[in-house]
Amino acid sequence: MGRPATGQTKVMGFRPPKPLRDEFEALAKFENRKPSDALIEAMHDWVTKKQREHAARDSRVGPPHP
């Protein structure tokens, strides 16, 4: 599937397991949300979590000893 070079977000070609996808779509529908919006929120939450973990790890390392 090609996209024109217009600066649009690239297609992410992955397919989660069907049971997970079905539950995700059902939950999004239950909350009256588009699955794409819920997926963006989930990605944002995961990235934020990883940034916090890395910051905490880096703050524990401290400066090198001579």
N, C-alpha and C positions, 0 to 999 in steps of 0.2 A: 504494500500500500504506500504510494508515494504522496508527498505533500509538497505544495509549492514553496519556494524559498521566500516566504513572506515574514519570517521571524516568528511563526507560530510555534507553539510547544510541540516537540517531537512526539511521535506515537510511541507509547511504551508497550512493547509486545510481550506481555506475560499473561498467563491464565492461571489463577488460583484454583485449587481443587474445587470441584463442583459443590460439595456440601458446604464448604466455607463461603463460596461465592453466593450460594442460595441464602444462607443465613444472613450474610452481610446485606444483600439486597432486601431481604424481608425486614431487617432492622431499620434500614434506611427508609423503606416505605412506611413502616410503623411510625417513624418520627417525621413523616411527611417531608423527606429530604431526597434530593437526587443522589444516587450512589456515587457519582463523581465528586460531589461536594463532601460527602462523608469520607471518601478515599483521600482527598486532599487534606482534610482535617487529621486523619490517621497518620498520613505521611509527615505532616507538620509536627504532630505530637511526638512521633518516633525520633525525628531529627532533633527536636528540642531536648528530649531525654538523653540522646547520645551526646549532645553538646555539653549538657550538665555533667554527665559521667566523665567525659574527657577533661573538663575544667577541674573537677574534683580530683581526678587522678593526677593531673599536672600540678595542682597546688600542693599535693602531698610529696612530690618528688623533691622539691627544694633545690638550692644551688649546689653545684659540684664542690667537693672538698679538694683542696690543693694537695 
